[in-house]
C-alpha cells in the first residue's frame, strides 16, 4: 500500500510549483502572462467537465457548446450593441443554462455511448450555427473588437490585472466545486457514478441529480466561454470547436479526473508543454504528443498519482 501522505506531498509540490510560476509571471510579465491566462480559463472550463464526468461519472463531448453560446452572447452584445462586459457575461451564462436544462432533460435519460453521442451532436450543432448565422456571428470571419472585462472607463487592459482577475474567478470556481463535492449533493453524485441502479435503490432521484450536474457543468463552461472572448478580444467558430473538447479531455485526465485540483494542474501542464517544446521547431508537435503519452502511461490517474514514485512508496 502507498503511504497516505505521499499523494498529499505531491499535491503540495504541484501547488508550490503553480504558485512559484504565478509569482514569476507577475514579476517578469511578457508572454507567460498570456499562457497562464489561457490556462486559468481552461481550468474553469475543465472544472465543470470534471463535475459532470469525475463526480457524476457521466460522459459529455458537448461542453464546448455552452462555452460557445455564452462567448458569442458576450461578443455580440458588447462588440455590436455596445453593452458593458459585466452585464453581457451573466446574460450569456443564463442563456447557456437554459439550453443545458432544455437539452439535458431528455438527453440525460441516455447512458454511456448514447449520451456521449448526444452531447457530441449538441456541440456540432452549435458550431454549425456559429458558422452559418453570419448576420450575427460573422461566420468564419469572426467578431473582433470585443472589449476587455470591466465597466465604463474601468477596463482590465493590463495583462497582469487580467490574470489576477482570472485567477480570482478560478479560485472561486474551485472552492465552489469543493464545497459541492463534499456536500450531500456530491455524495449523491458519487453514488450515481458507482451505480445508477444502486443509487435508485437508495432512493436517489438519478435523473434529477444528473440534470443538476449537467447544468452546473454548463455554468462553468459558459463562464469560461465569456472570459475567453473578453481575454482574447476576438471570437470565431474555431475558438469553441473540437479542439476545445480535445484539450479539455487532455487536461482532465492529465491533471486527475475526480480530484478538485486536477483541472488546474492539467490546464497548467497541457498549456505549458507546447511552450516547453517550442525549441524543437518542426518536431514540436511530435515531442508534445510523446510527452502527453508518457504522462498518461506513468500517471494514469493524473499528476497526483506520481506519488507512487516517491522513495518508500509501493507501486
Secondary structure, DSSP 8 states (H G I E B T S, - for coil): ---TTHHHHHHHHHHHHHHHHHHHHHHH-THHHHHHHHHHHHHHHHHHHHIIIIIS----S-HHHHHHHHHHHHHIIIIIT---HHHHHHHHHHHHHHHHHHHHHHHTTS-HHHHHHHHHHHHHHHHHHHHH-HHHH-GGG-EE----SEETTEE--SHHHHHHHHHHHHHHHHHHHHHHHHSHHHHHHHHHHH-HHHHHHTT--HHHHHHHHHHHHHHHHHHHHHHHHHHHSEE-GGGGSHHHHHHHHHHHHHH-TT-TTHHHHHHHHHHHHHHHTGGGGGGHHHHHHHHHHHHHHH-TT-GGGGGGGSTT---
